[in-house]
């Protein structure tokens, strides 16, 4: 066994080393260094447009380089691969961010505005910015994302800034692109002092965006507004160098450590931007609009960078109350990044958060543990609908893309429009993860059931000193809703399916029978018995017994049956089989019909406090199947079976 363990360990190590080598090959960058003359001759002609891209163009090209695909959130929403593995359920917001870069790259006024991400805590704003920064770093190592700068320039500016203004029209005629921007004071002084004005001999190199190396990415987090120094953004005189150069006005005696210089050619992240002093805001907005900053002793310094800022709702509302801020708001593009309202996506967020936590790696979660937490979280973020036939449980299902009786899927946008602020308040993913961690620390078993999760959430709510009693009661009521309207249905389905080996086959046969009977009714024809060959009338009693399981009224049966046949015909035209997954409501009806038939069997198997040997074997078989096929472990399977038995005894 020990040898086998070493063998598996060696295999993993070899696979990891191979993946590193593969990564190195894919990201191998072509380093380049030379004079401006060599750059103009050897590099520029290959890709003049790429060399002269603005920061907005560069970021839009980077996002497209990662690729995209249609989103599940809507027919006209795109899911960008850059964010696909880290941000879930906010594709509409991400598309607005991508559209900002697209519009800015096309030279519209959008490029002269600061991008402000607005949303609740732990909603994904910081993660979004991190993805942009990591994307820039990776893209700059590719041939498509090659960036070049004057070697030694503190703002890593484009070498084309060395081309005199009088020669730029000729440059445009030669290469078909424009040069935008002027040489920085540091390089201008260096050009005169070190190269005697011969700009063709200035050194040029390929650069790679790197946040840690302060190249192409800058970050500013506000300190106490009363002590914050604008030098953190634009630098200050470096007194240690003044003696070397003899003049505080010499650019070489300036400390170019400000965040705006680090971000040149790439992106500046402004954390909690609305907490900064007003002079900071004006500097940033001027930089966005005019692409330059003014520092004492120097002429205007040209800087091309994208500013992405983020803030929370409380700061934004405070900012709105001050009338003098209206002009500043006009110079921002605001994109809301709310919590997701799709519980499947919320569950994926939890999976991502716990995947990197050692505590969770040792604990088994039953298949519904994260989903019940996710449904609870979404319920806290919703507002009651104006429609009387749409309670919050139905709303959760509707937003998740599930069929809801009486509500067409096309009406989702109209329902969302009733409360555009949904998702900006409520439970954060961090709140849920903290509750889960607490449940694990209290548990004696390395297993957490959905019921454990709901109890942990209840304890966390009741012990939260920040919440008032009314809000606590509302949230505890949401947990009751989760159990009654979601968990009970999910766990009963699992146990019933596990009880009968051939459940899926029987359900499909029943679905086919329902479809045959419905088609006969709609076509006004007889049904041929497959065994005797006799003809008979369609079995209306059977049809109604199925339909009543999902509350299809007698007056509504005709339209429901027509809808089923339309979906069946649609599947047939696409060469697909009409299955339980093809129609969510009919899926529920068929399952409930079968469960009703087998309810007594399950009661007999599980009702006895001391089951006989045959009953015990059936119980063990159900538990084994829950473990093998439905994602449970021994503890959670036993708990699920006991819970369903209790539910049945109460019905």
N, C-alpha and C positions, 0 to 999 in steps of 0.2 A: 504493500500500500504506500509505503514511504517513497519507494522508487517511482511509483505512478504519480505521486504528488509532485516530485521533482520534475518528472517529464512534462506534466501539465504546466508547471511554472516556467520551464525552459521554453515551451511552445509560446506562452504568453509573452515572454521576454523577446523571443525572436520576432513575433508578430509586431510588437511595439517598435523594435529597432527597424523593421522593414517599413513600418508606417512613417517613422521619422525620416528614413532615407527617401521614401516616396514624396513626403512633404517638402524635403530639401530640393528634390528635382523639380517639383512643380513650382516652387517659389524661388528658384535660383534666379537671381537678378544680375543683369549685366552692368557691372560697375564701369563707370566711365569718368575720365578726367583729362582735361586738356585746356588749351587757350580758347578765347572767344573765336579766334580765326578758325581753329580746328572744329569748334562746335558748329559754326555756321556752314562749314564745308561738309562735315561728316555726319552730323546728327540732325540738324534742322530740316534738310530737304526730305528726309524719310517721313516726317509726320509734323508738318508745320502747324496744323490746327491743334494737335495734342500739346505742342510746346507752348502755344499761346492761350490755352484754356484759362478761364477765370476759376476761382475756387468753387463757385456754384456749378459751373460746367463740369469741373473735375468730380465733384460729389455726385452729381446726377449720372455721370458716366460710370462711377464706382457702383452705384445702386443697380444700374442696368447690367453691369458686368456680372453681378451675382445672379441675375435672372429673376423671373417671376412666373406666377401661374394664377389661374382664377381662384378667388377665395370662396369659402363656404358661406361667407356672411352675406353675399348678394351677387346677382348676375353681373353687376357693373363694378365690383370691387376686386382689386388685384392684391394678391399676396406676394410680397417681395421676399425672396429667399434670404436676403441679408438678415431679416428679423425672424425667419420662420422657426428656428429652434429655440428661441428665447422669449419671444413675446406672443401671447395667445389671446385671441378674442378681441383684439383692437385693430383689426385690419383696416377698418374705415379711417381711423386716426392715422395709421401708418401711410395709407394712401394719400392723405392730405399732406403729410410731411413730404412724401415723394413728389407730389404735385407742386409743392413750393419750390423744390430744387429744379423740377422740370421747367416751370415758368421762369424762374430766375436765370436758368441757363440759356433761355431763349432771348434774354436781353430785356425782359419786361420790367415794369416798375417794382415787381415783387422782389427782384434782386437788390433793391435799395431799402429793403425793410428787414428788420430783425425778426428771427423766428422765435416765438415764445411758446413753450409747451406748458399747458395749464392742466392740472389734475390733482386728485387726492393723493395722500401719502401712500407709498408702496404700490402705486398704480402703474409703474413701468416707465416713468419719464427718464430716470437716470439710466435704466437699462437700455432704453432707446438710444440715448446719447453715447453710451459705451459701445453699442453695436456700430454706430456711425464711425466712432474713432477707430475701433478695431478693423472695420471695413477699409478705412483709409490706409491704415498701416499695411494691410495685406495687399491692397490694390497697388500701392506705390512700389511693390516688389515685382510687379508684372511688367511685361513689355508694353501693354496698353496703358499702364498707369505711370510710366516713366516721368520723373520730374527732374529738372536741371536747375542749378542755382549758381550764383557767383560764389566761388569757394571762399569761406571765411566770412561771408556776409552775415551779420547778426539777425537779419530778417529773411535769410535764404531767398533773396529775391531773384526774379527771372534774369538770366544773363542778357536778355534782349533789351533790358532797361539801359544797357550801355550804348545802344545805338542812338546817335544824336537825333534830336527832333527834326532837324533839317533833312535827314536821310530816311525818315520813316515812310514818307509817301512812296519813295522809290522801293523801299522794302515791301510795302503792300503790293505794288505792281509786280514785284518779283515773285513773292511767295503766296500772294492771295489772302493774307491775314494781316490784322492790325496789331500793333504793339501798344499796349495800354500800360501806363505807369512810368514813373521816373526813378532814377537811381537814388538810393538812400544817402544821407549825409556821410555815413561811415565809409561807404564804398567810393563816394565822390572824393573824399579826402585821401583815401588810400590810393585811388587812381592817380592823383596828382603827385603824392609824396613818393610812392613806390614804383610807379610805372611811367612817370613823367607825361601823363595824359594819354599814353598809347593804350586805348581801351581794347584793341585787338589782342593784346598780350595778357589781359586780365584772366586769371584762372577760373575755369568752370568745372563743375563736377555734378554727377548724378546724386540726388539726395533721396532719402527714404523717410517717409513720415513715421515718427516715433514719439509717442507721448512721453516716455521716460527720458528720452534724449532732447525733449523740448524742440522738436522739429515738426512743424506743421500742425501741432495740437497744443493748445493752451487751455488752462483751466483756472478759473477764479472763483473762490468761495468767500463770501463776505465775512468780515470780522465785525466787531462792534462798530456800528455806523459812526459813532463819535470819535473813534480812533483810527478808522480806516484811512489808508494813505493811497492816493491815486498813483503813487510811484509803483505800487504792486501791478498796475496795468501798463504804465508807460516808462518805468525806470526812473533813475535819478543820477546825479553826478557821482562818479566813483572817485572819492577823494584820494584813494591810494594811487590813482593814475594821473591825477592832476600834476603832480611833481614831474612825471615823465614827459608830459606834453605841454606843460606850462600855461595852460588855458582851460578854464572850465567849459568854454564853448567849443573845445575840440571834440568832435564826435567819438574819438577814440578814448576820451576820458569819461564817457557816459556809460552807465551800467545798462546794458540792453537786456536786462533780465525780466522785463515786464511781460505779462501774459499775452498782450496783443502782439508782441514780436515773436514769441514762440509759436503763435497760431498762424502766422503769415503763410500763405499758400494753402492753408487747410482750414481748420475749424477752431473757434474759440468757444468753450463751454462756460456759461455764466450760471453758477448755482445760486438759487434763491435771489434772482436778479433784482426783485423789487425791494429788497432790504438795503440796497446800496444807496449811497448819497446821490442826490440829483445830478451833481457834476459828473459822476461816473456814467449815469444814464445818457447825458448829453454827449459825452465823449464817444460812447459806444454807438449811439444813433448817428452821430456825424461820421464815424468810421464806416458804418453800414451804408450810408447814403453817398458819401463823398470819397470813400476808400482812402482816407488819410487821417492822420492825427497831428495835432500841433503840440510841440513840446518847446518850452522856453529855450532860447539860444539857437534853435534850429529852424530851418524852413519846414514847410509841410512834409511829412513823411508818408509816402505812398505805401499802403498795406492792403493786399487783397486777401480777405478771409471771410468765411461764413460765421456769423455769430448765432449760436443756438443757445437759448436761455431756457430755464425752467423755474417754475414757482408753484406754490400751493394756493388753494382757493382762498384761504384766510388772508394771505398777503395781497392777493389780487383784488379782493373786495375792498380792503382798506385803501388800496391804490386808486380804485374807482371813485372813492368818496372825495378825493381831492381834485377840485375842478381844474387846477393847473396841469394835471396829468393828461388831459384830453388830447393835447397836441402830441404827446409821446405815444399814446395808444394808436394814433393814426399812422405811426411809423413802425408798427409791429404787425406781423402776421401771427395770429393766435390760433393754435391748434389744441383742442381739448384732448387729453389722454385719460379717459375715464376707466373705472374698473370694468371688466367684461361683464356682460349680462347673459352669457352663454355658459351654463354650468359645466359642460364638457371641457371648455377651454379653461375655466377656473380650476378644474381638477388637474389639468395639465400643468398649470402654474405650480400647484402644490407638489406634483411629481418632480418638477424641476428643482424646486426649493429643497425638497427632502433628499434628493438623489445625492447631493454633495455633503450630507450630514451623517457622520458615523453612527449617531444614535439610532437613526431610522433604518440603517442598513441591516441591523441585527433584529429588527422587528417586522413581523408579518402583518400586513394590512389586508383585511378582507376585501373582496372586489367592490364593495359599495362604500367603504369607509371614507374615501376622499370625495366621492360623489355626493354623499349626504352633507358633508361640510360645504361643498361647492353650492348645492341648492340653497342651503341656509344663507350663505354669503350673498347670493344673488337676490334672495327674498328681501334682505335688508336694504338693498340698493334700489328696489322698485317702488313705484307709486301706484296706488289703486287706479285702475282704468275707469274711464268715463262710461264704459260699456258694462251693463249689469250682468251680461252673460260671460264676463271675463274676469274671474277672480285671480289672485296672485299666483296660485299654483298653475293655472292654465297659462298665465302669462310667462312663467318660467319655461314651460314646455314649448310655448309658441316661439319664444326667443331662441330656444335650443334647436329649432327646426323640426319639432315633432308635430304631428297632426293633432289639432284641437277641434273638437266638435263645434260646428257653427262658425268657425273662424277660418277664412281662406288664407293660405300662405301669403297671398298677394297683399293682405291687409296688415302685415307686420309693420311696414314703414308708417302706415297711418297710426297704428297703436303707439309706436315709438314717438311720433310727432306730438302726441298728447303731453308728454313730459320729456322734453329734450335734455333736462338736467339729470335724468336717471343715470346712475353709475358714477356720479361725482361725490356721492356720500354713501355711507354704509360700512360694512365690515371690510377690512383690508386683508389681503392674503397673509400678512405678517401676524394678524390677530389669530387667524386659524392655525397657522403653524405653531404659534406659541401654545395654543390650547392642546394641539396634538403632542407637543413635546412634554407638556405637563401630564398628559394621560399616560405617556410611556414611562415617565419617571415614577408614577404611582402604581403602575401595573406590575404584578408579580410574574406575569407570563410574557413571553416575547411575542405576543400576538394582540392585535387591536381589532375589535369588531366595530361595525358601524354604530352599534348601540353605545360602545365605549366612547366613540368620538362625539356622539350627541351629548352624552353625559359630561364629557370634558368641556365641551362648548358651553353647556349650561353652567358649570362651575365657574368658568372663566368670566362669563357674563355677570353672574351674581357677585363675584369678588372684585369687579372692576369699579374702582372708586370714582372714575370720571363720568360714569353714566348715572342719570337720574332713574328713579324707580319706575317711571312710566316707560322709558326706553327699554329698561331691563325686561319688563313684563312683555313688551311687544316682541323682543328678540327671543325670549323663551317660548312665546306662542308660535313663532316661526319654526322653532325646533319641533314643536308638536305637529305642525303642518308638514314638515319634512318627513317625519315618521309615518304619519297617516296617509299622505297623498303620494309618497315616493318610495320610501324604504319598504313599507309593508308589501307593496306590489312587486318590487324587485326581488325581495327575499323569498316570497311565495313562489314566484316563477322559477327561481333556482331550485328550490326544494321539490316542487312538482316535477320539473324536468328530470332531476336526478333520480326521482322515484321510479320513473318509467324509462327504460333503456331506449325504447323506440319512439320517444315523444316527438322528435322532429319529423320522423316519417309519418306518424299518425296525424300530426298537425297538417302536413303538406297534403295528405290524402283528404283530410276534411276540407281543406281550402279548395282543392280541385272539385270535390263534390259540391261545395257551395257555389262555385263558379258555374258548373254544369247546370245546376238547378236554376240559378239566376238567369242564365242565357235562355233557358227554356221558357221561363216566365216572360221575359222581355220579347222573345220571338213568338210567344203564344203557340208553343208546340209541346208535344209529349216528350217524355224522357224514356229511353230504352233501357231496361234493366240489363246490366252487363252479364248476368248469370243466366237468367231465364229467357232473355230476349223479348219479354213482354213489354208493352208500352203502358205507361201510366202518366197521370198528371204530375206536374212538379210538386215537390214536397214543401208546401208553404209553411207547414208547422215547423219543419227543420230550419227553414230560412229565418223564421221569426225568432226561434229559440237562440239562434246565433246572434242575430241583430239586437235582440233585447239586452244582451250582455253589455252592450255599449250604448244603451239608451236610445236606439233608433226608434222613433215613434212610427206608428202605423201610417201616418200621413207623410212621413219623411222617408219611408222605405224605398219608394220608387226612385227618387233622386240619388239616394245612397247606392242603390244597385246599378244605376246607370253610370255613376262615377267609378265604381269597381270595374265594370266592363270596359270603360274607356281606358283605365290604367292597364288592364289585362291586354287590350288590343295594342296599346302603346308598347308594352314589353315585347309582344309577339312581333311587331314591326321591326323592332331593333334586334331581333334574333335572341331575345332573352326569355327565360322562363318566369312566369308569374309566381312569386314565392311569398312567404310570410313577410319578408322585408320590403316587398313592393308596395304594401299598403298598411301603414302603421295602425290605423283604427281597426281594420279587419284582422290584423295580427293579434291585437288585444282581444277581440271578440272570439277568435278561434281558440286562443289559449284559455280564456275563461270558460269556454264551453267544455273543453277537455278537462280542465281542473275540476269543474263542477261534477263531471262524471266520475272522477277519481277521488273526490274529497273523502268519501266514506272509507275508501281503502287506506288512505293516509291516516285517518282517525284510528282505524283498527290497528294499524301498525304501531302508532306512537302513543296510544291512549293509556296503555297499561303501565302502572308504576313499576311492575316487575314483568317485563315482556317474556314470553316463552322463547324457546330457542329459535323457532322459525321467524318470529317477529324480530328478535334481536339480529338475526342474519340480514333481514331486510333493512333494518335501521343502519347496520354497519355498511351495507352495500350503498345506501343513499349517502352516508357520510364519505365513503371512499370515492364515490363519483363526484361529490361536491369538491373534494380535494383534487382529484385527477383532471376534471374538466371545467370547473367553474371558478378556480382561483382561491379557494379556501385552504386553510390548514386544518389540522385535526380539531384544535380548540374552537376556531370560528365556525367550522362545519357543525359541530355538536351544538354550539350556541344558536346557530341559524335554525337547526331542526327543532330545538326546544322552543324557540320563539314562534315558529310557524305553528307548532302544535298548540301553543297558548292562544294564538290568533283564531285557530279553527274552533277551539273550545268556547270562544266568546261569540262565535257567529251563530 
